């Protein structure tokens, strides 16, 4: 959905920041993927419905891919995880970039392969 004309620059930026905050996970411990978006979502969700939407999307996506990464890591015991883990990491990075771009454009992006924990 494109609602670019209805959103302020501030709303689009905060929506984008929620997704960008997840990149902290690549620089910190694995939970950084979840903590960054969670903090920004909690800070701005009541101020902007757009940020509330993207915060929930980012958190659901990050939690889902954290689980997928854990499962792929555990499956390394039977070797299939060595093939799955790089795929999970590559998809994670690609989808995070797409989500960031879509949010900055003013679009309500819905991540694929995501379990909806937060509704």
N, CA, C and O atoms as a GROMACS GRO file, in nm:
protein
  476
    1UNK      N    1   0.083  -0.118   0.000
    1UNK     CA    2   0.000   0.000   0.000
    1UNK      C    3   0.088   0.124   0.000
    1UNK      O    4   0.187   0.131   0.073
    2UNK      N    5   0.054   0.218  -0.078
    2UNK     CA    6   0.130   0.342  -0.084
    2UNK      C    7   0.046   0.455  -0.028
    2UNK      O    8  -0.062   0.485  -0.079
    3UNK      N    9   0.096   0.516   0.077
    3UNK     CA   10   0.027   0.628   0.139
    3UNK      C   11   0.122   0.746   0.152
    3UNK      O   12   0.107   0.829   0.243
    4UNK      N   13   0.218   0.753   0.064
    4UNK     CA   14   0.325   0.851   0.072
    4UNK      C   15   0.275   0.993   0.088
    4UNK      O   16   0.331   1.069   0.166
    5UNK      N   17   0.170   1.030   0.016
    5UNK     CA   18   0.122   1.169   0.020
    5UNK      C   19   0.056   1.204   0.153
    5UNK      O   20   0.049   1.321   0.189
    6UNK      N   21   0.007   1.104   0.226
    6UNK     CA   22  -0.061   1.128   0.352
    6UNK      C   23   0.034   1.137   0.471
    6UNK      O   24  -0.006   1.182   0.578
    7UNK      N   25   0.158   1.096   0.453
    7UNK     CA   26   0.253   1.087   0.564
    7UNK      C   27   0.350   1.203   0.565
    7UNK      O   28   0.395   1.251   0.461
    8UNK      N   29   0.382   1.248   0.685
    8UNK     CA   30   0.483   1.354   0.697
    8UNK      C   31   0.622   1.291   0.679
    8UNK      O   32   0.639   1.170   0.691
    9UNK      N   33   0.718   1.376   0.652
    9UNK     CA   34   0.857   1.330   0.638
    9UNK      C   35   0.903   1.267   0.770
    9UNK      O   36   0.976   1.168   0.770
   10UNK      N   37   0.859   1.324   0.880
   10UNK     CA   38   0.894   1.272   1.012
   10UNK      C   39   0.843   1.129   1.030
   10UNK      O   40   0.915   1.042   1.079
   11UNK      N   41   0.718   1.105   0.991
   11UNK     CA   42   0.661   0.970   1.002
   11UNK      C   43   0.738   0.870   0.918
   11UNK      O   44   0.772   0.761   0.965
   12UNK      N   45   0.767   0.907   0.793
   12UNK     CA   46   0.843   0.818   0.705
   12UNK      C   47   0.981   0.791   0.763
   12UNK      O   48   1.029   0.678   0.761
   13UNK      N   49   1.046   0.895   0.815
   13UNK     CA   50   1.180   0.878   0.871
   13UNK      C   51   1.178   0.784   0.992
   13UNK      O   52   1.262   0.694   1.002
   14UNK      N   53   1.084   0.804   1.084
   14UNK     CA   54   1.077   0.718   1.201
   14UNK      C   55   1.042   0.575   1.162
   14UNK      O   56   1.093   0.480   1.222
   15UNK      N   57   0.957   0.558   1.062
   15UNK     CA   58   0.929   0.423   1.011
   15UNK      C   59   1.054   0.357   0.957
   15UNK      O   60   1.077   0.238   0.979
   16UNK      N   61   1.135   0.435   0.888
   16UNK     CA   62   1.262   0.384   0.835
   16UNK      C   63   1.360   0.354   0.949
   16UNK      O   64   1.430   0.253   0.944
   17UNK      N   65   1.365   0.441   1.050
   17UNK     CA   66   1.459   0.422   1.161
   17UNK      C   67   1.431   0.292   1.237
   17UNK      O   68   1.524   0.227   1.286
   18UNK      N   69   1.304   0.256   1.247
   18UNK     CA   70   1.269   0.132   1.316
   18UNK      C   71   1.338   0.014   1.246
   18UNK      O   72   1.391  -0.075   1.312
   19UNK      N   73   1.337   0.015   1.114
   19UNK     CA   74   1.402  -0.093   1.038
   19UNK      C   75   1.554  -0.081   1.046
   19UNK      O   76   1.624  -0.181   1.062
   20UNK      N   77   1.604   0.040   1.036
   20UNK     CA   78   1.750   0.060   1.043
   20UNK      C   79   1.806   0.018   1.178
   20UNK      O   80   1.919  -0.030   1.186
   21UNK      N   81   1.729   0.036   1.283
   21UNK     CA   82   1.775   0.000   1.417
   21UNK      C   83   1.809  -0.149   1.427
   21UNK      O   84   1.893  -0.188   1.508
   22UNK      N   85   1.744  -0.231   1.346
   22UNK     CA   86   1.771  -0.374   1.349
   22UNK      C   87   1.912  -0.406   1.301
   22UNK      O   88   1.968  -0.510   1.338
   23UNK      N   89   1.970  -0.320   1.221
   23UNK     CA   90   2.106  -0.344   1.174
   23UNK      C   91   2.206  -0.344   1.289
   23UNK      O   92   2.319  -0.391   1.274
   24UNK      N   93   2.166  -0.290   1.405
   24UNK     CA   94   2.252  -0.293   1.524
   24UNK      C   95   2.286  -0.437   1.563
   24UNK      O   96   2.389  -0.462   1.624
   25UNK      N   97   2.200  -0.529   1.528
   25UNK     CA   98   2.224  -0.670   1.558
   25UNK      C   99   2.349  -0.724   1.492
   25UNK      O  100   2.411  -0.817   1.544
   26UNK      N  101   2.387  -0.667   1.378
   26UNK     CA  102   2.510  -0.710   1.312
   26UNK      C  103   2.634  -0.656   1.383
   26UNK      O  104   2.744  -0.707   1.363
   27UNK      N  105   2.616  -0.554   1.465
   27UNK     CA  106   2.728  -0.494   1.537
   27UNK      C  107   2.733  -0.536   1.683
   27UNK      O  108   2.835  -0.520   1.750
   28UNK      N  109   2.622  -0.589   1.734
   28UNK     CA  110   2.612  -0.626   1.875
   28UNK      C  111   2.574  -0.773   1.885
   28UNK      O  112   2.583  -0.848   1.788
   29UNK      N  113   2.532  -0.811   2.001
   29UNK     CA  114   2.482  -0.948   2.020
   29UNK      C  115   2.356  -0.969   1.937
   29UNK      O  116   2.292  -0.872   1.894
   30UNK      N  117   2.321  -1.091   1.914
   30UNK     CA  118   2.208  -1.126   1.828
   30UNK      C  119   2.078  -1.058   1.869
   30UNK      O  120   1.996  -1.026   1.783
   31UNK      N  121   2.058  -1.034   1.997
   31UNK     CA  122   1.933  -0.971   2.041
   31UNK      C  123   1.926  -0.824   2.001
   31UNK      O  124   1.820  -0.763   2.014
   32UNK      N  125   2.034  -0.766   1.953
   32UNK     CA  126   2.033  -0.630   1.902
   32UNK      C  127   1.937  -0.612   1.787
   32UNK      O  128   1.885  -0.503   1.763
   33UNK      N  129   1.913  -0.721   1.714
   33UNK     CA  130   1.817  -0.717   1.604
   33UNK      C  131   1.677  -0.686   1.655
   33UNK      O  132   1.598  -0.624   1.585
   34UNK      N  133   1.648  -0.729   1.776
   34UNK     CA  134   1.515  -0.710   1.834
   34UNK      C  135   1.510  -0.585   1.922
   34UNK      O  136   1.411  -0.511   1.918
   35UNK      N  137   1.614  -0.561   1.999
   35UNK     CA  138   1.614  -0.450   2.095
   35UNK      C  139   1.606  -0.314   2.026
   35UNK      O  140   1.531  -0.227   2.072
   36UNK      N  141   1.680  -0.294   1.918
   36UNK     CA  142   1.678  -0.166   1.847
   36UNK      C  143   1.539  -0.127   1.798
   36UNK      O  144   1.490  -0.020   1.832
   37UNK      N  145   1.475  -0.214   1.718
   37UNK     CA  146   1.339  -0.182   1.673
   37UNK      C  147   1.239  -0.170   1.789
   37UNK      O  148   1.149  -0.087   1.785
   38UNK      N  149   1.256  -0.254   1.891
   38UNK     CA  150   1.165  -0.250   2.005
   38UNK      C  151   1.170  -0.114   2.076
   38UNK      O  152   1.066  -0.057   2.108
   39UNK      N  153   1.289  -0.064   2.099
   39UNK     CA  154   1.303   0.065   2.167
   39UNK      C  155   1.241   0.179   2.087
   39UNK      O  156   1.168   0.261   2.143
   40UNK      N  157   1.269   0.184   1.957
   40UNK     CA  158   1.213   0.291   1.874
   40UNK      C  159   1.061   0.278   1.861
   40UNK      O  160   0.989   0.378   1.862
   41UNK      N  161   1.013   0.155   1.849
   41UNK     CA  162   0.869   0.133   1.839
   41UNK      C  163   0.800   0.180   1.967
   41UNK      O  164   0.699   0.251   1.961
   42UNK      N  165   0.855   0.141   2.082
   42UNK     CA  166   0.795   0.183   2.209
   42UNK      C  167   0.799   0.335   2.225
   42UNK      O  168   0.708   0.394   2.284
   43UNK      N  169   0.904   0.398   2.174
   43UNK     CA  170   0.920   0.543   2.185
   43UNK      C  171   0.819   0.620   2.100
   43UNK      O  172   0.771   0.726   2.142
   44UNK      N  173   0.787   0.569   1.980
   44UNK     CA  174   0.708   0.647   1.884
   44UNK      C  175   0.574   0.586   1.843
   44UNK      O  176   0.500   0.648   1.766
   45UNK      N  177   0.540   0.466   1.892
   45UNK     CA  178   0.418   0.399   1.844
   45UNK      C  179   0.289   0.476   1.874
   45UNK      O  180   0.194   0.470   1.797
   46UNK      N  181   0.287   0.548   1.986
   46UNK     CA  182   0.167   0.623   2.021
   46UNK      C  183   0.159   0.757   1.947
   46UNK      O  184   0.052   0.816   1.936
   47UNK      N  185   0.272   0.803   1.899
   47UNK     CA  186   0.277   0.930   1.828
   47UNK      C  187   0.240   0.916   1.680
   47UNK      O  188   0.174   1.003   1.622
   48UNK      N  189   0.283   0.805   1.620
   48UNK     CA  190   0.259   0.785   1.477
   48UNK      C  191   0.206   0.644   1.451
   48UNK      O  192   0.271   0.546   1.486
   49UNK      N  193   0.089   0.634   1.390
   49UNK     CA  194   0.033   0.503   1.354
   49UNK      C  195   0.123   0.431   1.254
   49UNK      O  196   0.133   0.308   1.255
   50UNK      N  197   0.188   0.508   1.168
   50UNK     CA  198   0.280   0.451   1.067
   50UNK      C  199   0.397   0.382   1.135
   50UNK      O  200   0.438   0.274   1.093
   51UNK      N  201   0.451   0.442   1.238
   51UNK     CA  202   0.562   0.383   1.313
   51UNK      C  203   0.513   0.262   1.392
   51UNK      O  204   0.586   0.164   1.406
   52UNK      N  205   0.392   0.268   1.443
   52UNK     CA  206   0.333   0.154   1.512
   52UNK      C  207   0.326   0.034   1.418
   52UNK      O  208   0.364  -0.077   1.456
   53UNK      N  209   0.279   0.057   1.296
   53UNK     CA  210   0.271  -0.050   1.197
   53UNK      C  211   0.410  -0.108   1.167
   53UNK      O  212   0.431  -0.228   1.176
   54UNK      N  213   0.504  -0.020   1.132
   54UNK     CA  214   0.638  -0.068   1.095
   54UNK      C  215   0.713  -0.127   1.213
   54UNK      O  216   0.794  -0.218   1.195
   55UNK      N  217   0.687  -0.077   1.333
   55UNK     CA  218   0.750  -0.135   1.451
   55UNK      C  219   0.705  -0.278   1.472
   55UNK      O  220   0.787  -0.366   1.500
   56UNK      N  221   0.575  -0.302   1.460
   56UNK     CA  222   0.522  -0.438   1.475
   56UNK      C  223   0.577  -0.529   1.365
   56UNK      O  224   0.617  -0.642   1.391
   57UNK      N  225   0.579  -0.477   1.243
   57UNK     CA  226   0.633  -0.556   1.132
   57UNK      C  227   0.779  -0.592   1.156
   57UNK      O  228   0.819  -0.707   1.140
   58UNK      N  229   0.859  -0.491   1.193
   58UNK     CA  230   1.002  -0.514   1.215
   58UNK      C  231   1.023  -0.613   1.329
   58UNK      O  232   1.107  -0.703   1.318
   59UNK      N  233   0.950  -0.598   1.437
   59UNK     CA  234   0.967  -0.690   1.551
   59UNK      C  235   0.925  -0.832   1.515
   59UNK      O  236   0.996  -0.928   1.546
   60UNK      N  237   0.811  -0.847   1.450
   60UNK     CA  238   0.768  -0.980   1.408
   60UNK      C  239   0.871  -1.044   1.316
   60UNK      O  240   0.903  -1.162   1.329
   61UNK      N  241   0.922  -0.966   1.223
   61UNK     CA  242   1.022  -1.016   1.129
   61UNK      C  243   1.150  -1.057   1.203
   61UNK      O  244   1.203  -1.166   1.180
   62UNK      N  245   1.199  -0.970   1.291
   62UNK     CA  246   1.324  -0.998   1.362
   62UNK      C  247   1.310  -1.119   1.454
   62UNK      O  248   1.401  -1.202   1.460
   63UNK      N  249   1.199  -1.130   1.524
   63UNK     CA  250   1.177  -1.246   1.611
   63UNK      C  251   1.170  -1.374   1.528
   63UNK      O  252   1.228  -1.477   1.564
   64UNK      N  253   1.097  -1.368   1.415
   64UNK     CA  254   1.084  -1.485   1.327
   64UNK      C  255   1.221  -1.530   1.276
   64UNK      O  256   1.253  -1.648   1.281
   65UNK      N  257   1.299  -1.435   1.228
   65UNK     CA  258   1.429  -1.472   1.172
   65UNK      C  259   1.530  -1.511   1.280
   65UNK      O  260   1.623  -1.586   1.252
   66UNK      N  261   1.512  -1.462   1.401
   66UNK     CA  262   1.595  -1.507   1.513
   66UNK      C  263   1.568  -1.655   1.537
   66UNK      O  264   1.661  -1.734   1.557
   67UNK      N  265   1.440  -1.693   1.536
   67UNK     CA  266   1.402  -1.833   1.554
   67UNK      C  267   1.455  -1.918   1.440
   67UNK      O  268   1.510  -2.026   1.462
   68UNK      N  269   1.441  -1.868   1.315
   68UNK     CA  270   1.491  -1.944   1.199
   68UNK      C  271   1.642  -1.965   1.210
   68UNK      O  272   1.693  -2.072   1.177
   69UNK      N  273   1.713  -1.863   1.257
   69UNK     CA  274   1.857  -1.874   1.275
   69UNK      C  275   1.893  -1.977   1.382
   69UNK      O  276   1.986  -2.055   1.364
   70UNK      N  277   1.818  -1.977   1.492
   70UNK     CA  278   1.842  -2.077   1.597
   70UNK      C  279   1.818  -2.218   1.546
   70UNK      O  280   1.897  -2.309   1.572
   71UNK      N  281   1.709  -2.235   1.471
   71UNK     CA  282   1.678  -2.367   1.416
   71UNK      C  283   1.786  -2.410   1.316
   71UNK      O  284   1.832  -2.524   1.321
   72UNK      N  285   1.827  -2.320   1.228
   72UNK     CA  286   1.932  -2.353   1.131
   72UNK      C  287   2.063  -2.386   1.203
   72UNK      O  288   2.135  -2.478   1.164
   73UNK      N  289   2.093  -2.311   1.309
   73UNK     CA  290   2.213  -2.339   1.386
   73UNK      C  291   2.206  -2.476   1.452
   73UNK      O  292   2.304  -2.550   1.452
   74UNK      N  293   2.091  -2.511   1.507
   74UNK     CA  294   2.074  -2.642   1.570
   74UNK      C  295   2.084  -2.754   1.466
   74UNK      O  296   2.134  -2.863   1.496
   75UNK      N  297   2.037  -2.727   1.345
   75UNK     CA  298   2.041  -2.828   1.239
   75UNK      C  299   2.181  -2.852   1.184
   75UNK      O  300   2.201  -2.939   1.100
   76UNK      N  301   2.277  -2.774   1.231
   76UNK     CA  302   2.415  -2.798   1.190
   76UNK      C  303   2.465  -2.933   1.243
   76UNK      O  304   2.560  -2.991   1.190
   77UNK      N  305   2.399  -2.981   1.346
   77UNK     CA  306   2.432  -3.112   1.400
   77UNK      C  307   2.414  -3.221   1.294
   77UNK      O  308   2.492  -3.316   1.287
   78UNK      N  309   2.311  -3.204   1.212
   78UNK     CA  310   2.288  -3.302   1.105
   78UNK      C  311   2.327  -3.246   0.968
   78UNK      O  312   2.280  -3.293   0.865
   79UNK      N  313   2.412  -3.146   0.969
   79UNK     CA  314   2.476  -3.087   0.851
   79UNK      C  315   2.387  -2.999   0.764
   79UNK      O  316   2.439  -2.912   0.695
   80UNK      N  317   2.256  -3.018   0.764
   80UNK     CA  318   2.169  -2.936   0.679
   80UNK      C  319   2.174  -2.789   0.719
   80UNK      O  320   2.153  -2.701   0.636
   81UNK      N  321   2.202  -2.764   0.846
   81UNK     CA  322   2.212  -2.626   0.894
   81UNK      C  323   2.321  -2.547   0.826
   81UNK      O  324   2.311  -2.424   0.816
   82UNK      N  325   2.426  -2.614   0.780
   82UNK     CA  326   2.534  -2.544   0.710
   82UNK      C  327   2.486  -2.484   0.579
   82UNK      O  328   2.543  -2.385   0.531
   83UNK      N  329   2.384  -2.543   0.520
   83UNK     CA  330   2.324  -2.486   0.399
   83UNK      C  331   2.215  -2.385   0.434
   83UNK      O  332   2.200  -2.283   0.367
   84UNK      N  333   2.139  -2.414   0.540
   84UNK     CA  334   2.026  -2.328   0.576
   84UNK      C  335   2.068  -2.195   0.638
   84UNK      O  336   2.010  -2.091   0.605
   85UNK      N  337   2.168  -2.195   0.725
   85UNK     CA  338   2.205  -2.073   0.796
   85UNK      C  339   2.247  -1.960   0.702
   85UNK      O  340   2.201  -1.848   0.722
   86UNK      N  341   2.332  -1.985   0.601
   86UNK     CA  342   2.364  -1.875   0.508
   86UNK      C  343   2.241  -1.823   0.434
   86UNK      O  344   2.232  -1.703   0.406
   87UNK      N  345   2.148  -1.911   0.402
   87UNK     CA  346   2.026  -1.868   0.333
   87UNK      C  347   1.944  -1.778   0.425
   87UNK      O  348   1.893  -1.674   0.382
   88UNK      N  349   1.931  -1.816   0.552
   88UNK     CA  350   1.858  -1.735   0.649
   88UNK      C  351   1.923  -1.598   0.663
   88UNK      O  352   1.853  -1.496   0.664
   89UNK      N  353   2.055  -1.594   0.673
   89UNK     CA  354   2.127  -1.467   0.690
   89UNK      C  355   2.110  -1.378   0.567
   89UNK      O  356   2.085  -1.258   0.580
   90UNK      N  357   2.122  -1.435   0.449
   90UNK     CA  358   2.109  -1.356   0.325
   90UNK      C  359   1.967  -1.302   0.310
   90UNK      O  360   1.949  -1.184   0.278
   91UNK      N  361   1.867  -1.386   0.333
   91UNK     CA  362   1.727  -1.340   0.324
   91UNK      C  363   1.700  -1.233   0.429
   91UNK      O  364   1.630  -1.135   0.401
   92UNK      N  365   1.753  -1.250   0.547
   92UNK     CA  366   1.736  -1.153   0.654
   92UNK      C  367   1.787  -1.016   0.611
   92UNK      O  368   1.718  -0.916   0.625
   93UNK      N  369   1.905  -1.014   0.558
   93UNK     CA  370   1.966  -0.888   0.514
   93UNK      C  371   1.888  -0.825   0.399
   93UNK      O  372   1.861  -0.705   0.401
   94UNK      N  373   1.852  -0.904   0.301
   94UNK     CA  374   1.777  -0.853   0.185
   94UNK      C  375   1.642  -0.795   0.228
   94UNK      O  376   1.607  -0.684   0.189
   95UNK      N  377   1.568  -0.870   0.310
   95UNK     CA  378   1.436  -0.822   0.354
   95UNK      C  379   1.446  -0.699   0.442
   95UNK      O  380   1.359  -0.612   0.436
   96UNK      N  381   1.552  -0.690   0.525
   96UNK     CA  382   1.569  -0.570   0.608
   96UNK      C  383   1.593  -0.447   0.521
   96UNK      O  384   1.540  -0.340   0.550
   97UNK      N  385   1.671  -0.462   0.417
   97UNK     CA  386   1.697  -0.350   0.326
   97UNK      C  387   1.569  -0.310   0.255
   97UNK      O  388   1.538  -0.191   0.245
   98UNK      N  389   1.494  -0.408   0.206
   98UNK     CA  390   1.367  -0.378   0.137
   98UNK      C  391   1.271  -0.308   0.232
   98UNK      O  392   1.208  -0.209   0.195
   99UNK      N  393   1.258  -0.358   0.355
   99UNK     CA  394   1.168  -0.297   0.453
   99UNK      C  395   1.207  -0.153   0.483
   99UNK      O  396   1.120  -0.066   0.495
  100UNK      N  397   1.336  -0.128   0.495
  100UNK     CA  398   1.386   0.008   0.522
  100UNK      C  399   1.350   0.102   0.407
  100UNK      O  400   1.303   0.214   0.429
  101UNK      N  401   1.373   0.056   0.286
  101UNK     CA  402   1.344   0.138   0.168
  101UNK      C  403   1.193   0.165   0.156
  101UNK      O  404   1.151   0.278   0.134
  102UNK      N  405   1.114   0.060   0.173
  102UNK     CA  406   0.968   0.077   0.161
  102UNK      C  407   0.915   0.174   0.266
  102UNK      O  408   0.829   0.257   0.236
  103UNK      N  409   0.965   0.165   0.389
  103UNK     CA  410   0.920   0.255   0.495
  103UNK      C  411   0.959   0.399   0.463
  103UNK      O  412   0.880   0.490   0.486
  104UNK      N  413   1.079   0.419   0.409
  104UNK     CA  414   1.122   0.556   0.376
  104UNK      C  415   1.041   0.614   0.260
  104UNK      O  416   1.029   0.735   0.248
  105UNK      N  417   0.985   0.526   0.177
  105UNK     CA  418   0.902   0.570   0.065
  105UNK      C  419   0.758   0.598   0.107
  105UNK      O  420   0.680   0.654   0.030
  106UNK      N  421   0.722   0.560   0.228
  106UNK     CA  422   0.586   0.580   0.276
  106UNK      C  423   0.493   0.463   0.250
  106UNK      O  424   0.371   0.478   0.252
  107UNK      N  425   0.551   0.346   0.225
  107UNK     CA  426   0.471   0.227   0.197
  107UNK      C  427   0.454   0.141   0.321
  107UNK      O  428   0.544   0.133   0.405
  108UNK      N  429   0.340   0.076   0.333
  108UNK     CA  430   0.314  -0.018   0.442
  108UNK      C  431   0.363  -0.155   0.396
  108UNK      O  432   0.286  -0.233   0.339
  109UNK      N  433   0.489  -0.183   0.420
  109UNK     CA  434   0.551  -0.308   0.375
  109UNK      C  435   0.523  -0.421   0.472
  109UNK      O  436   0.530  -0.403   0.594
  110UNK      N  437   0.489  -0.537   0.418
  110UNK     CA  438   0.464  -0.657   0.500
  110UNK      C  439   0.572  -0.760   0.465
  110UNK      O  440   0.580  -0.806   0.351
  111UNK      N  441   0.654  -0.795   0.564
  111UNK     CA  442   0.764  -0.888   0.542
  111UNK      C  443   0.712  -1.028   0.509
  111UNK      O  444   0.616  -1.075   0.569
  112UNK      N  445   0.778  -1.094   0.413
  112UNK     CA  446   0.743  -1.234   0.386
  112UNK      C  447   0.807  -1.324   0.492
  112UNK      O  448   0.899  -1.282   0.563
  113UNK      N  449   0.759  -1.446   0.503
  113UNK     CA  450   0.815  -1.548   0.593
  113UNK      C  451   0.812  -1.506   0.740
  113UNK      O  452   0.898  -1.546   0.818
  114UNK      N  453   0.715  -1.426   0.777
  114UNK     CA  454   0.711  -1.370   0.911
  114UNK      C  455   0.594  -1.427   0.990
  114UNK      O  456   0.481  -1.433   0.942
  115UNK      N  457   0.623  -1.468   1.113
  115UNK     CA  458   0.520  -1.512   1.206
  115UNK      C  459   0.469  -1.387   1.277
  115UNK      O  460   0.549  -1.307   1.326
  116UNK      N  461   0.340  -1.369   1.283
  116UNK     CA  462   0.279  -1.249   1.344
  116UNK      C  463   0.260  -1.268   1.494
  116UNK      O  464   0.152  -1.306   1.538
  117UNK      N  465   0.364  -1.243   1.570
  117UNK     CA  466   0.358  -1.255   1.716
  117UNK      C  467   0.285  -1.134   1.776
  117UNK      O  468   0.202  -1.150   1.866
  118UNK      N  469   0.316  -1.015   1.725
  118UNK     CA  470   0.257  -0.890   1.775
  118UNK      C  471   0.156  -0.844   1.672
  118UNK      O  472   0.189  -0.827   1.555
  119UNK      N  473   0.033  -0.824   1.715
  119UNK     CA  474  -0.072  -0.788   1.620
  119UNK      C  475  -0.116  -0.645   1.638
  119UNK      O  476  -0.204  -0.598   1.565
   0.00000   0.00000   0.00000
